[in-house]
């Protein structure tokens, strides 16, 4: 027997409310009516969806799986409604893209610039999230594409990733470090003050690989900062150093706010690209966005 989509919507309301009674109040229907629908879902699926207690409900493994699918269905229906509305207004989309801060700043502007030439009107939403959260958003189909550091680990069967650009790491210094030479060895600078990221993820693992490749210890005098904007501002206004991919600091380097110091003992590059669900066919706007990313890669062959 097929699952009634209306039952899934009610089930999702129970999950979000934390109890059958709270969901019934939110939906302005009787508690027995909600209980009947949930019991029917469990019979249809042949699985217990959650356990009940005075504190509320606790989702079982089957319940968690169904919640993910229910959220994906909700997102799909919302996207369908939005897409029809956009077509009436002669606008493409919708498309929701997620990404880590560095990958977004490096890939998104050029891709949007190219996309704008082909699609003057489109509906695009951009979410900045940690890498682990982006995987959940992809699986829940809250986003179609994730711009992230690639090539770090093998992809699970349900995900696929495509590298787009390779970006060298630069040691960055501000005016307070004007005395430092234009070239240096990383291991000779680790005793100076630094600003480095703290959150685990592809970028952090690649940064650790930079110090490992240079046979240099992680600096001890360090400010841990996960904001790229704050990191660049701290380096520009203090005597701290940092290491960032060149594309991430391109604007500050072009204006002289920051200076790049070449590292003689580091040859590690960051590779960034796009990650998506392996079995989900990209929407028309997502396909054109991917084309824009690939065109940017082809336009910059030295970074590919």
N, C-alpha and C positions, 0 to 999 in steps of 0.2 A: 504494500500500500504506500502511495506517495505521501510525502510530508506536505501538509497544508501550510503555505507561506504565512497565513495569518497566525497559525500556531507558533511558528518561529518568532514572529514579532512579539507575541505575548510571552514566550519563553525568554526572549531577550530582555523584556521589561522586568521579569522576575529576577533575572541575573543582576540587573542594574539596581533594582530596588533592594535586593538582599533578602527578601522573603516574599512568600505568596501573598500574605495579607497586605504588605506595603505596596506590592504591584497592583493589587486589586483596588486599593485606595487611589493610586496614581491614575489608573485607567477608568476609575469610576464604574467598576463592575463588581459583582459579588465575589467573595473569596471562593465559594464552592465552584463557581464557573471557571475560575482560573485553575483550581485543583483538577477539575475534569479534563481540561485541555492538556495540562502537564502529564496527567496519567495516560491520556491517549497518545501523547508523543512517546512516552516510555514503552507503551505496548507496541507501537509501530516500529520503534527502533530495537526493541528487545534488550534494552539496557536501562539501568538506573542512572538518571541524570544528576541527581544530587541527594545528599542526606539532609534531613531536617532536624533542627534543634531549636531550643528556646532562643538561641542567639541568632537564628536565621538559617541560611542554607550554606552548604559546602558543596561545590561542584565536584563531581567524579571526573575521571579521565574522559569518559564519554561525554559528560556535560561540558567540559572545557572544549572538546573538539567541536561539539554542536554550537557552542557559543561563538567560536571563531567563524564557523560557516554562517551563522545567523548574522553576525556583524558584516561579513562579506556580502551577504544578500542585501542587507540594508544599504550598504555603500553602493552596490550595483544599481539598486532601484533609484537611489538619490541621483546617481550619475546619469541614469537614463532620463530622468525628468529634467535634469539640468541640460543634457545634451539636446533634447528636443527644444527646450526654450532657447538655447543658443542658436540652433539652426533657424528658428523663426527670426532671430536678430541677425542672421548671416554672419555668425561668429563660430569659430572652431572650438572644440573642447567638449567637456572640461578635461584637464590633465592636472594631477597632483604629483609633484616631484619632491622627494625628500633627499637629504644629503647631510654629510658632515660639514662643518664650517669651511675647512680648507678645500675640499672637493667642490663645494658649491661656488666658492669665490673664484676658483680656477676654471671651472667648466661652464657654469651657468651663463655668465654675461655674453660670451661669444656664441653660445648655442642660441640664446634668445635673440641676439642680433641677427643671426642667419635666419632663424625661424620667422622673424618679423618681416623679412623681405618677401617671404612666400605667403605668410598669413598675417595680413595687417590687423585682424581682430581675432583674438583667441583668449580663452579662459584658462589661466595657469595659476596654480597655487603652489607655493614653495614652503616646505617645512624643514627647519634645521633641527636635527636630532642626533644623539649619540648613535654609533654604528649598531649596537645591539638592538636598540629600539627600532631602527630602520628595518631590520629583518622582520620583526613582529608586524610592523606596518605593511610590509610587502605581503606577508602571509595572510593578514586580515584584509588585504586589498584596499587599505586606506590610501596607499600610494601605488602608482604604477611603476615608477622608476626610482632608484636610489643611486645618488652620486657619491661614491666612496673610494677609499684606497683599495686597490685591487692587487691580486697576485700574492696575497699573504698566506692564504690557506685554501685547501680544497673546498669547493662549494658542495653543500648538501644537494641531494638529487632534485629537490624542488626549486632550486635557485640556479641562475646562470649569471655570469658576469662577463663584461667585455671591456678590455682596457682601451683607453682613449688617448691619454697623454702621459708622457714620462717627464718628470720635472726634477731637476737636480736640487739638492739641498744647499742652501747658502748659510754661512755664519753671518749674522746681522749685528751691527753695532750702530750706536747713535753718536752724536757730536761729542759726548763726554769721553768716548774712546777713540778720538781722532789720532791719538798717538800709536794705536795699534797698526801693524803693517798691513799691506794689501793682500799678502799671502801669509798663511800661518799653518801650524800643525794643531789639530784639535787637542791633542793630549798636552800641549804646552799652555792651554788656556783654561783648563778645567778648574783651576783654583780661583778664577775670577767669579764675580756674581753673575747668576744666570736667571732666565725665566724659561720654564719648560712646562709642557702639558702634563696633566695628572691622570686624566681619564684613560682607561685601557681601551684600545681599539687599534685599527690598522695603522693609523698615523703614529700612535705612541710606539707600537712595535717596530715600525720602520725607523723611528728616531732612536730607539734603543740599539737597533742594528747599526746606525751610523757610529755611535760610540764604540760598539763592539768591533766594527771594521777598522777603526782608528786605534784599536788597542788602548782606549782611553776609558777611565772610570766615569760613571755618572757624577756630575758635579755635586758637591755637598752644600755649597752656598747657593741655594736655589729657591726661587719663588715658584710655586706650582700654580699655574694659571691655565684654565681651559678655554678662555676667550681669546681668539686671535686678535681682535681689535685691541683688547687691553694689553696683550703681550707686545704688540708692535708699539703701542703708546708708552709702555714702561721702558722699552729699550730706547726709544727716541728721547725720553726725558730723564734717563738715568745712566748709570755706568754698567748696566746689565747687558749681557749678551743673550742671544737666542739662536736657534737653528730652525729655519722654516723653508718650505719649498719656494723656489724662486717666483713662481706665478702668484703665490699668496701675498708676497710683499712687493709685487711689481709696481704698484702705484707709489708707494713710499720710496722705493729705489729710484724711480724716475724723477721725483721731486727733490731728492737729496736728503729727505728726512731720515732715511736709513742708508747705511753703506754696507755693501756685501764684501766679505773677506773670503778670498778663495782658500779652500782647505786642501792642503797637499796630501793628506793622509786619508781622505774620504772619497770613495767613488760610488757611493750608494745613491740611487735615485728613487724617488717616490713615483709609483704608477697609480694613476687615478682613472676611473671609468664608471660604468653604469652596471647596476645589478637589478635583476627583475625575476619574476616568477617564470620558471622554465616552460610551463604548460599554458600560460596565459597569453593569448594573442594580443599584441599591443593595439590600443585604440588608434584611430587614424592620426590624431594629434601626437600621441606618443611615438608613433612610427616616424612622423616628420621631425619630431624632436631628436630621435635617435639618428636620423639622417643628418641633421644639423651638427650633431656631435661628431659623426664620422667625417663630415666635410671639413670640420675644424682640424681633425687629426690629419687629414690628407693635405690641408693647407699648411700645416706645420710639421713636415716630415721629420725634422730633427728632434721633435718631441714625441714622435710616435714610437 
